[in-house]
Amino acid sequence: MRGHAALVTGGASGLGYAFAEILAVAGANVVIADWDEAALKQAVGSLADAAAAAGRALPAGGPSGPPLVSGRTLDVSDAAAVRALVDDIVDAQGKIDIVFANAGVARGRPPMLPEGWLDDMSMPDYSTLIDINLHGVVYTVQAAARQMKRQRSGSIVTTASTAGLRNDPYTPYSYAIAKAGVVNFTKQAAHDLARWGVRVNAIAPGPFKTHLGGKEPTSAAADAMWSAVVPLGRMGDPKEIRGLALLLASPAGSFMTGGVYPIDGGALLQGPSLPPLD
């Protein structure tokens, strides 16, 4: 993938970082976007180190080419800012080959807890999550499509979730609704953009050990909860998503579009139950 121009939103941590890392190691010039400026700076440094360790001392264009890895602060719920970033990448690199519309947050409580029951859920949390996890994906894909249609090429990968493919009592209503929207949006966009040779696919992760719920890693309680309902008996490591990401982003997946690909340790094979009422 040497010389490919890539953007990963939410790329400073978690699954976004894993996506950015495999792209950088495989040869792409990667821009990561995130709203956490401190995490962004740290991620750019560690991704550049990973690229160097893979033998990438210089970008494809030599010393004058675009940086191997760079970062931009971004709020994906701001459509104009998303469009401006994509346009800036094209201005700097002449194209944009790969976009991962990945940025997302966790807000609200799941129906496993009383405060997450339908009639008591926080509507401010609901609105915030929908703006980022659904509208942010739409804005990112829309901005990428404008440029990729002109090129008549490109790969877009959205981050959905197994929570968008079935009910999930471990997940807030807002998250399940947003990810279900991402699933069908991805299919609609794939059908639309195929006419221009642009591919659109979704990765639907199950439970992975990320910082989605806050600054700390997944808690032992969450680990135990998920391990009990995942057939493989554990949560996923973000490194385990890299192979699927590379397949969908690269020419190896050139005949793949409109797909939604679960990667979940078999979690869709069996689901958690809600606790009985006292």
Secondary structure, DSSP 8 states (H G I E B T S, - for coil): -TT-EEEEETTTSHHHHHHHHHHHHHT-EEEEEES-HHHHHHHHHHHHHHHHHTT--S-TTGGGS--SEEEEE--TT-HHHHHHHHHHHHHHHS---EEEE------S--TTSGGGSGGG--HHHHHHHIIIIIIHHHHHHHHHHHHHHHHT-EEEEEE--GGGTS--TTS-HHHHHHHHHHHHHHHHHHHHHGGGTEEEEEEEE-SB--STTSSS---HHHHHHHHTTSTTSS-B-GGGGHHHHHHHHSGGGTT--S-EEEESTTGGGS--------
